[in-house]
Amino acid sequence: MARQSVEEIKAENRGLYGKIIETLLSNESHFEEAEYQLLKFHGSYQQDNRDSRRERRKQKLDKEWMFMVRTKMPSGTLTPEQYLAHDSMADKLGNSTMRLTTRQGIQLHGILKGHLRDAIRYISDCGLTTWGACGDVVRNTMGPAAPIKDEAHSSALELADEISQVFSAQTSSYSSIWLNGEKLELNTNNISEPENEPLYGELYLPRKFKIGIAIPPRNDVDLYSQDVGLVMHTENNKVLGYSIYVGGGFGMTHGIETTYPCLAKPLFYCSKKDIAKACEAIIIVQRDNGDRTDRKHARLKYLVAERGIDWFRKEVQKIISFPTEEIRKANFDTVSDQLGWHEQGDGKLFVGIHVAQGRIKDNEEKQNRTAFRQIAQKFNCSVRITPNANIYFYDIEESNRSDIDQILKDFKIPVGNDFTATRQTAHACVALPTCGLALAESERVFDTLLDSIDSLLNELGLDKDQILIRMTGCPNGCARPYNADFAFVGRAPNKYAMFVGGSSSGDRLASLHKKSVLFDEIQGEIRILLQDFVENRLRQETFSAFWGRTHEELTHPIPKQFHLEKNEY
């Protein structure tokens, strides 16, 4: 029997039910392909332990099947109770770790099939959901993470919540399968149960769809990597409206030149009251025109890149009925988080804490799971996950600051602002052993790589310079590598494609520097380029600015530059 396309699977399983419930109640060790694809919409990926594959194959055993469950929470916001519920589930149902994501969510790994329904039910019981955290729908809406108490940040959080609600899929399958038919409650509003999907239609979107909101000058949400990037404009601390950028996205496939990363392009500016309708119109144009014949070519970025931003703008304007203007100017200077202690604007404090690769766990070196649990329990402070997969604790009384500092010290948790500037923003995807797409290691080797790079930065006097480094185990780009100063993208075990020339503010794409470098060669390759930077930089020039000045021919992307080294095109 020929393998079904995802579009065929969606068409035959209207409402995203499939045979998920039958498989859950059966003795089968895993889901078949159709149910696996549908399961993504419900917030879970089927995986297996790739470290054990070979040995289990020798013993003629089935794969060591397990599941990742991803929580969806707009702007990464959690109550202390919600955070503690995830911490508890990590031990009861998962592999005793939590993974913060670059979309401001939480992933629990290592969940067995028999515990999958419990995990999703527990997440619902604490007032959150996994619905739409994956799948061909609008994913978790990102917002500026810093918990600053002003009109701009409050408005951004409200908009992220509104987008999450308005663009949630309407089928009752999630409630029926995971919640015993009970309506899912989100912010006291019930998701209705119509027979169809008024926005998404029978086939939903051609591919995943990502929205992020940024407040200049901090581009922590990496807005140019989003399908829709919203830039807030204010006057006298009042929100006026948003500049909208469309068509960002970083997934590609090595050697297939029809796949390539894109930065979002300027669409138009509109007032605050019209922004949700503008997003809806953009989604409709992608729904009706996106490529459904090839999932590798189905993202909005290809529609915008190949038909043109002017065509796309006209299509959107056919749908909307409100006035638009040209994009308003905004300047971004960093994608970083605000690590360390800060005032939040209402007399209370927040603290930003670095979480290496977003992994919250206890080991011999440090115990950030225990430390974070104690902070949430003892001080009842709210939590926000950042787009760099770090964590903010906020609404903290000044009188509790020293006690929290002592907890962090007791459990060997550096806050993060005492790291090199590079380490503060560096990130790697999960990759092996759980990601089925990984071609090389990423998370498990990234700290070792950063140790060697920190040594190099200290040697060259660059420890305070903002240099953005990211690594992924495959070219799908989950750690957003293609706009980093240096990026390493897995090609094969121990081999990585090296990209150079993005920007620490997220507004420029990198180019393929070398098709393949061994892991142990990475520090040497970076050394060559940083030595040139040290010797030839202008006064106070960043590496991003230096590269743009000295490699201007590479700052205007073409598809080939992500597949061929410079001398090949």
C-alpha positions as CSV (number, residue, x, y, z in Angstrom):
1,M,0.0,0.0,0.0
2,A,1.4,3.4,-1.0
3,R,2.3,5.7,1.8
4,Q,-0.4,8.4,2.2
5,S,0.6,12.1,2.1
6,V,-0.2,14.2,5.1
7,E,-2.8,16.1,3.0
8,E,-4.6,12.7,2.3
9,I,-4.4,11.8,5.9
10,K,-6.0,15.1,6.9
11,A,-8.7,14.7,4.2
12,E,-9.7,11.2,5.4
13,N,-9.7,12.1,9.1
14,R,-11.9,15.1,9.3
15,G,-11.8,16.6,12.8
16,L,-8.3,15.1,13.5
17,Y,-9.8,12.0,15.2
18,G,-8.4,9.2,13.1
19,K,-7.9,6.1,15.2
20,I,-6.0,7.8,18.0
21,I,-8.4,6.6,20.7
22,E,-8.4,3.0,19.4
23,T,-4.6,2.9,19.4
24,L,-4.5,4.5,22.9
25,L,-6.7,1.7,24.2
26,S,-5.0,-1.1,22.4
27,N,-1.9,-3.1,23.2
28,E,0.0,-1.7,20.2
29,S,3.4,-0.2,21.1
30,H,3.1,2.8,18.9
31,F,0.9,4.7,16.4
32,E,0.9,4.0,12.7
33,E,1.7,6.7,10.3
34,A,-1.7,8.3,9.8
35,E,-2.4,8.6,13.6
36,Y,1.2,9.8,14.2
37,Q,0.6,12.7,11.8
38,L,-2.7,13.5,13.4
39,L,-1.2,13.2,16.9
40,K,1.0,16.3,16.2
41,F,-2.1,18.5,16.1
42,H,-2.8,17.3,19.6
43,G,0.6,18.4,20.9
44,S,2.7,15.2,20.8
45,Y,5.4,13.7,18.7
46,Q,6.0,10.0,18.6
47,Q,9.7,9.2,19.0
48,D,12.0,6.4,20.0
49,N,15.3,6.1,21.8
50,R,17.8,6.1,18.9
51,D,20.7,5.2,21.2
52,S,19.1,1.8,21.7
53,R,18.0,1.1,18.1
54,R,20.9,-1.0,17.0
55,E,21.1,-3.2,20.1
56,R,17.3,-3.8,20.1
57,R,17.4,-4.6,16.4
58,K,20.1,-7.2,17.1
59,Q,17.9,-8.7,19.8
60,K,14.9,-8.6,17.3
61,L,13.1,-6.3,19.7
62,D,10.7,-3.4,18.7
63,K,12.0,0.1,19.0
64,E,12.0,1.8,22.4
65,W,8.9,3.9,21.6
66,M,8.2,7.0,23.6
67,F,6.5,10.4,23.2
68,M,7.3,14.1,23.5
69,V,4.4,16.3,24.8
70,R,4.6,20.0,24.2
71,T,2.6,22.6,26.2
72,K,1.2,25.6,24.4
73,M,1.3,28.8,26.4
74,P,1.1,32.3,24.7
75,S,4.2,34.4,25.5
76,G,5.6,31.5,27.6
77,T,3.6,32.6,30.7
78,L,2.9,30.2,33.6
79,T,1.6,30.6,37.1
80,P,3.8,29.0,39.8
81,E,1.2,26.2,40.1
82,Q,1.4,25.4,36.4
83,Y,5.2,25.3,36.4
84,L,5.2,23.0,39.4
85,A,2.6,20.7,37.7
86,H,5.1,20.3,34.8
87,D,7.9,19.7,37.2
88,S,5.9,16.9,38.9
89,M,5.0,15.3,35.6
90,A,8.6,15.2,34.6
91,D,9.2,12.5,37.3
92,K,5.8,10.8,37.3
93,L,5.4,10.4,33.5
94,G,8.6,11.6,31.7
95,N,12.4,11.2,31.8
96,S,12.8,13.5,34.9
97,T,13.7,16.6,32.7
98,M,11.9,19.5,31.2
99,R,12.9,21.1,27.9
100,L,12.1,24.8,27.4
101,T,11.6,25.6,23.7
102,T,12.4,28.5,21.4
103,R,8.7,29.1,21.0
104,Q,8.3,29.7,24.7
105,G,6.8,26.3,25.5
106,I,7.7,23.3,27.6
107,Q,8.4,19.8,26.3
108,L,8.2,16.7,28.4
109,H,10.2,13.8,26.9
110,G,10.2,10.0,27.5
111,I,6.5,9.6,28.1
112,L,5.3,6.1,27.4
113,K,2.2,5.4,25.4
114,G,0.3,4.2,28.5
115,H,0.9,7.6,30.1
116,L,0.2,9.8,27.2
117,R,-3.4,10.5,28.0
118,D,-2.5,11.2,31.6
119,A,0.1,13.7,30.6
120,I,-2.2,15.7,28.3
121,R,-5.0,15.5,30.9
122,Y,-2.7,16.8,33.7
123,I,-1.6,19.7,31.5
124,S,-5.3,20.6,30.8
125,D,-6.2,20.3,34.5
126,C,-3.6,23.0,35.3
127,G,-5.3,25.4,32.9
128,L,-3.0,25.0,29.9
129,T,-3.2,22.9,26.7
130,T,-1.1,20.9,24.2
131,W,-3.7,21.6,21.5
132,G,-2.1,23.3,18.5
133,A,1.4,23.2,20.0
134,C,2.3,21.2,16.9
135,G,0.5,20.4,13.6
136,D,-0.6,22.5,10.5
137,V,-2.2,25.3,12.5
138,V,-1.1,28.5,14.2
139,R,1.4,27.4,16.7
140,N,2.2,28.9,20.1
141,T,2.1,32.7,19.8
142,M,5.3,34.3,20.9
143,G,5.6,37.6,22.7
144,P,8.3,39.7,24.4
145,A,9.3,37.7,27.4
146,A,10.6,40.3,29.8
147,P,7.9,40.8,32.5
148,I,8.0,44.5,32.4
149,K,4.8,46.2,33.8
150,D,4.0,48.8,31.2
151,E,1.3,49.4,28.6
152,A,3.4,48.1,25.7
153,H,4.3,44.7,27.3
154,S,0.8,44.3,28.8
155,S,-0.7,44.9,25.3
156,A,1.6,42.4,23.7
157,L,0.6,39.7,26.2
158,E,-3.1,40.4,25.6
159,L,-2.6,40.2,21.8
160,A,-0.7,36.9,22.1
161,D,-3.6,35.5,24.2
162,E,-6.1,36.8,21.6
163,I,-4.3,35.3,18.7
164,S,-4.0,32.0,20.5
165,Q,-7.7,31.9,21.2
166,V,-9.0,33.2,17.8
167,F,-6.9,30.8,15.8
168,S,-7.4,27.7,17.8
169,A,-8.7,24.8,15.8
170,Q,-12.4,24.2,16.6
171,T,-12.9,20.5,16.2
172,S,-14.0,18.6,19.3
173,S,-11.5,15.8,18.8
174,Y,-9.0,17.1,21.5
175,S,-11.7,17.2,24.1
176,S,-13.2,13.9,23.1
177,I,-9.9,12.0,23.0
178,W,-8.0,13.4,25.9
179,L,-10.5,15.0,28.2
180,N,-13.4,12.5,28.1
181,G,-15.6,14.8,26.1
182,E,-15.2,17.7,28.5
183,K,-14.8,21.1,27.0
184,L,-11.3,22.5,27.3
185,E,-11.2,25.7,29.3
186,L,-8.8,28.4,28.4
187,N,-9.0,31.7,30.2
188,T,-12.6,30.9,31.1
189,N,-13.6,30.7,27.4
190,N,-14.8,27.3,26.1
191,I,-13.7,26.1,22.7
192,S,-16.9,25.4,20.8
193,E,-17.5,22.2,19.0
194,P,-18.8,23.0,15.5
195,E,-18.8,20.3,12.8
196,N,-16.4,22.2,10.6
197,E,-13.4,24.5,10.8
198,P,-14.6,28.0,9.8
199,L,-11.0,29.3,9.4
200,Y,-8.9,26.2,8.7
201,G,-11.3,24.2,6.6
202,E,-11.2,20.5,6.1
203,L,-7.4,20.3,5.3
204,Y,-6.2,22.9,7.8
205,L,-3.1,24.8,6.7
206,P,-0.5,23.4,4.2
207,R,2.1,23.5,7.0
208,K,2.8,24.9,10.5
209,F,2.2,28.7,11.0
210,K,4.2,30.8,13.4
211,I,3.4,34.3,14.8
212,G,5.6,36.4,17.0
213,I,5.3,39.9,18.6
214,A,8.3,42.1,19.2
215,I,8.8,45.4,21.0
216,P,11.8,47.3,19.7
217,P,14.7,47.5,20.3
218,R,14.7,43.9,21.6
219,N,14.0,41.2,19.0
220,D,14.0,38.3,21.4
221,V,11.2,36.6,19.5
222,D,13.3,36.5,16.3
223,L,10.5,38.1,14.4
224,Y,12.1,37.8,11.0
225,S,12.0,34.0,11.3
226,Q,8.2,34.0,11.8
227,D,5.4,33.4,9.3
228,V,4.0,36.6,10.7
229,G,6.1,39.0,12.7
230,L,4.4,41.9,14.5
231,V,6.4,45.0,15.5
232,M,4.7,47.2,18.1
233,H,4.7,50.9,17.7
234,T,4.0,53.2,20.6
235,E,3.7,56.9,21.4
236,N,3.9,58.2,25.0
237,N,3.7,54.6,26.1
238,K,0.4,54.0,24.3
239,V,0.2,51.3,21.6
240,L,-0.8,52.8,18.2
241,G,-0.4,49.8,15.9
242,Y,1.8,47.2,14.4
243,S,4.1,46.8,11.4
244,I,3.5,43.4,9.9
245,Y,6.2,41.2,8.3
246,V,5.4,38.0,6.5
247,G,7.1,35.0,5.1
248,G,9.9,34.1,7.5
249,G,10.9,30.5,8.1
250,F,14.1,28.5,8.4
251,G,13.5,24.9,7.5
252,M,15.3,23.5,4.4
253,T,16.8,20.3,3.2
254,H,20.5,19.8,2.4
255,G,21.1,19.8,-1.4
256,I,17.5,20.6,-2.4
257,E,17.7,24.1,-3.8
258,T,14.0,24.6,-3.9
259,T,14.2,24.7,-0.1
260,Y,15.8,27.6,1.7
261,P,15.5,29.9,4.7
262,C,13.8,33.3,4.4
263,L,13.5,36.4,6.5
264,A,10.0,37.9,6.8
265,K,9.3,40.8,4.4
266,P,7.4,44.0,5.1
267,L,3.7,43.8,4.4
268,F,2.0,46.9,5.9
269,Y,1.2,48.8,9.1
270,C,-2.2,48.8,10.7
271,S,-3.8,50.0,13.9
272,K,-4.0,48.0,17.0
273,K,-7.7,47.3,16.7
274,D,-7.3,45.7,13.3
275,I,-4.3,43.5,13.9
276,A,-6.2,40.2,14.6
277,K,-8.2,40.6,11.3
278,A,-5.0,41.3,9.4
279,C,-3.5,38.1,10.8
280,E,-6.7,36.2,9.8
281,A,-6.5,37.5,6.2
282,I,-2.8,36.4,6.0
283,I,-3.7,32.9,7.2
284,I,-6.5,32.7,4.6
285,V,-4.2,33.6,1.7
286,Q,-1.7,30.9,2.8
287,R,-4.5,28.4,3.4
288,D,-5.9,28.9,-0.1
289,N,-2.6,29.3,-2.0
290,G,0.1,27.5,-0.2
291,D,1.7,24.5,-1.9
292,R,-0.1,21.3,-0.8
293,T,1.7,19.0,-3.2
294,D,5.1,19.2,-1.4
295,R,5.4,19.6,2.3
296,K,9.0,20.7,1.9
297,H,7.7,23.6,-0.1
298,A,4.5,24.3,1.8
299,R,5.4,27.1,4.2
300,L,4.2,30.7,3.7
301,K,7.8,31.8,3.0
302,Y,7.8,30.1,-0.4
303,L,4.5,31.7,-1.4
304,V,5.8,35.1,-0.5
305,A,9.3,34.6,-2.0
306,E,8.1,33.1,-5.3
307,R,4.9,35.1,-6.0
308,G,6.3,38.3,-4.5
309,I,5.4,40.5,-1.6
310,D,3.4,42.9,-3.8
311,W,1.2,40.0,-5.0
312,F,0.8,38.8,-1.5
313,R,-0.1,42.2,-0.2
314,K,-2.8,42.6,-2.8
315,E,-4.3,39.3,-1.9
316,V,-4.5,40.2,1.7
317,Q,-6.0,43.6,0.9
318,K,-8.8,41.9,-1.0
319,I,-9.9,40.3,2.2
320,I,-9.6,43.1,4.7
321,S,-11.8,46.2,4.9
322,F,-9.6,48.6,7.0
323,P,-6.9,51.1,6.0
324,T,-3.2,50.1,6.0
325,E,0.0,52.2,5.7
326,E,3.6,51.6,4.8
327,I,5.7,49.8,7.4
328,R,6.9,52.1,10.1
329,K,10.6,52.2,10.9
330,A,11.9,50.2,13.9
331,N,15.4,49.4,15.0
332,F,16.5,46.2,16.7
333,D,19.8,45.7,18.4
334,T,19.7,42.2,19.9
335,V,17.9,38.9,20.2
336,S,19.1,38.4,23.7
337,D,17.2,38.0,27.0
338,Q,17.6,40.2,30.1
339,L,19.5,37.9,32.4
340,G,20.2,38.8,36.0
341,W,18.1,41.0,38.3
342,H,15.9,43.8,37.0
343,E,13.1,46.1,38.2
344,Q,9.8,45.3,36.4
345,G,8.2,48.7,36.8
346,D,5.7,48.2,39.7
347,G,8.1,48.0,42.6
348,K,8.8,44.3,42.2
349,L,11.7,42.5,40.6
350,F,12.3,39.8,38.0
351,V,15.4,37.6,37.5
352,G,16.4,36.1,34.2
353,I,18.3,32.8,34.6
354,H,20.3,31.1,31.8
355,V,19.2,27.5,31.1
356,A,21.7,25.7,28.9
357,Q,19.9,24.5,25.8
358,G,16.7,24.9,27.7
359,R,17.1,21.7,29.6
360,I,15.9,21.7,33.2
361,K,17.4,18.8,35.1
362,D,19.4,17.7,38.1
363,N,22.9,16.2,37.8
364,E,26.2,16.2,39.6
365,E,27.2,19.6,38.2
366,K,24.1,21.6,39.0
367,Q,20.5,21.0,40.0
368,N,18.4,23.6,38.3
369,R,15.2,21.5,38.5
370,T,15.4,21.5,42.3
371,A,16.4,25.2,42.5
372,F,13.6,26.3,40.2
373,R,11.1,24.2,42.1
374,Q,12.1,25.7,45.4
375,I,11.9,29.2,44.0
376,A,8.4,28.6,42.6
377,Q,7.2,26.9,45.8
378,K,8.7,29.2,48.4
379,F,8.1,32.6,46.8
380,N,5.0,31.9,44.6
381,C,6.5,33.9,41.8
382,S,5.2,33.7,38.2
383,V,7.3,32.2,35.4
384,R,7.9,33.1,31.8
385,I,9.8,31.0,29.3
386,T,12.0,33.1,26.9
387,P,12.5,32.6,23.2
388,N,16.1,31.8,23.9
389,A,14.9,28.9,26.1
390,N,15.9,30.7,29.3
391,I,13.6,31.4,32.3
392,Y,12.3,34.5,34.1
393,F,10.9,34.4,37.6
394,Y,8.9,37.6,38.3
395,D,6.7,39.5,40.7
396,I,9.4,39.1,43.3
397,E,9.6,41.2,46.4
398,E,12.9,43.0,47.0
399,S,13.0,41.3,50.5
400,N,13.2,37.9,48.8
401,R,16.1,38.7,46.4
402,S,18.9,37.5,48.8
403,D,17.0,34.3,49.6
404,I,16.6,33.4,45.9
405,D,20.2,34.2,45.3
406,Q,21.1,31.8,48.0
407,I,19.0,29.0,46.5
408,L,20.8,29.5,43.1
409,K,24.1,29.5,44.9
410,D,23.3,26.4,46.9
411,F,22.4,24.5,43.7
412,K,25.3,25.9,41.6
413,I,23.1,27.8,39.2
414,P,24.8,30.8,37.6
415,V,22.3,33.4,36.8
416,G,23.8,33.9,33.3
417,N,24.9,37.5,33.1
418,D,28.3,36.4,34.3
419,F,28.8,34.2,31.2
420,T,30.4,35.3,28.0
421,A,27.9,37.3,25.9
422,T,28.1,34.5,23.3
423,R,27.1,31.8,25.8
424,Q,24.1,33.9,27.0
425,T,22.4,33.7,23.5
426,A,23.8,30.5,22.1
427,H,21.3,27.6,21.6
428,A,21.1,24.1,20.3
429,C,18.1,21.9,19.3
430,V,17.3,18.6,21.1
431,A,18.6,16.3,18.2
432,L,19.7,12.9,19.4
433,P,18.6,10.6,20.9
434,T,14.9,11.5,20.7
435,C,14.5,13.5,17.4
436,G,13.8,11.2,14.5
437,L,15.1,13.8,12.0
438,A,18.5,14.4,13.6
439,L,21.6,13.6,11.5
440,A,24.1,14.6,14.1
441,E,24.4,15.5,17.8
442,S,23.4,19.0,18.9
443,E,22.2,19.5,22.5
444,R,24.5,16.8,24.0
445,V,27.7,18.2,22.5
446,F,26.9,21.9,22.6
447,D,28.2,22.7,26.1
448,T,31.5,21.1,25.1
449,L,31.6,23.2,22.0
450,L,30.8,26.4,23.9
451,D,33.6,25.6,26.5
452,S,36.1,25.6,23.6
453,I,34.6,28.8,22.1
454,D,34.6,30.5,25.5
455,S,38.3,29.8,25.7
456,L,38.9,31.2,22.3
457,L,36.8,34.4,23.1
458,N,38.7,35.0,26.3
459,E,42.0,34.5,24.4
460,L,41.0,37.1,21.8
461,G,39.4,39.5,24.2
462,L,35.9,39.0,22.8
463,D,34.2,37.6,25.9
464,K,31.9,40.7,26.1
465,D,31.2,40.9,22.4
466,Q,27.7,39.8,21.2
467,I,28.4,36.9,18.8
468,L,25.4,34.7,18.1
469,I,26.1,30.9,17.7
470,R,23.5,28.2,17.2
471,M,23.6,24.5,16.4
472,T,21.0,22.0,15.0
473,G,21.2,18.3,14.4
474,C,19.5,18.6,11.0
475,P,18.6,21.4,8.5
476,N,15.1,21.9,9.7
477,G,16.3,24.8,11.8
478,C,14.5,24.4,15.1
479,A,17.2,26.4,16.9
480,R,16.9,29.1,14.2
481,P,20.5,28.8,12.9
482,Y,20.3,30.6,9.6
483,N,20.4,34.1,11.0
484,A,23.2,33.5,13.5
485,D,26.7,34.9,13.2
486,F,27.9,31.3,13.3
487,A,25.7,28.2,12.8
488,F,26.4,24.5,12.6
489,V,23.8,22.3,11.0
490,G,24.1,18.5,11.1
491,R,24.8,16.7,7.9
492,A,25.9,13.3,9.2
493,P,27.3,11.9,12.5
494,N,30.0,14.3,13.7
495,K,29.7,16.4,10.5
496,Y,28.1,19.8,10.2
497,A,27.4,22.4,7.5
498,M,28.9,25.7,8.6
499,F,27.0,28.9,8.0
500,V,28.4,32.4,8.7
501,G,27.2,36.0,8.5
502,G,23.8,36.3,10.1
503,S,23.2,39.0,12.7
504,S,23.0,39.2,16.5
505,S,19.8,41.3,16.0
506,G,18.2,38.6,13.8
507,D,17.8,40.7,10.6
508,R,20.2,39.1,8.2
509,L,20.6,35.6,6.9
510,A,23.9,33.7,6.9
511,S,25.5,32.0,4.0
512,L,27.0,28.5,3.6
513,H,30.7,28.8,4.5
514,K,31.7,25.2,4.4
515,K,29.6,22.2,3.3
516,S,31.1,20.0,6.0
517,V,33.3,20.4,9.0
518,L,34.0,17.8,11.7
519,F,32.9,18.7,15.2
520,D,36.5,18.9,16.4
521,E,37.3,21.4,13.6
522,I,34.7,23.9,14.6
523,Q,36.7,25.9,17.0
524,G,39.6,26.2,14.5
525,E,37.2,27.4,11.8
526,I,35.7,30.1,14.1
527,R,39.2,31.1,15.2
528,I,40.3,32.0,11.6
529,L,37.3,34.3,11.2
530,L,37.5,35.9,14.6
531,Q,41.2,36.6,14.3
532,D,40.4,38.5,11.1
533,F,37.7,40.4,13.0
534,V,40.0,41.4,15.8
535,E,42.7,42.6,13.4
536,N,40.4,44.5,11.0
537,R,37.3,45.7,13.0
538,L,36.4,49.3,13.3
539,R,36.2,51.0,16.7
540,Q,33.3,49.3,18.7
541,E,32.2,47.4,15.6
542,T,30.3,44.2,16.3
543,F,31.1,41.0,14.4
544,S,27.7,41.2,12.7
545,A,28.5,44.7,11.5
546,F,32.0,43.7,10.5
547,W,30.8,40.8,8.4
548,G,28.2,42.9,6.7
549,R,30.7,45.6,5.9
550,T,33.4,43.2,4.6
551,H,31.1,40.6,2.8
552,E,28.4,42.8,1.4
553,E,28.0,40.5,-1.6
554,L,26.6,37.8,0.8
555,T,24.1,39.9,2.6
556,H,21.4,39.7,-0.2
557,P,20.3,36.1,0.0
558,I,19.6,33.9,-3.0
559,P,18.5,30.2,-2.6
560,K,21.8,28.8,-3.8
561,Q,23.8,30.5,-1.0
562,F,22.3,28.0,1.6
563,H,23.4,24.9,-0.4
564,L,26.6,26.0,-2.2
565,E,29.8,27.5,-0.9
566,K,30.6,31.0,-2.2
567,N,33.0,29.8,-4.9
568,E,30.4,27.5,-6.4
569,Y,27.8,30.1,-7.4
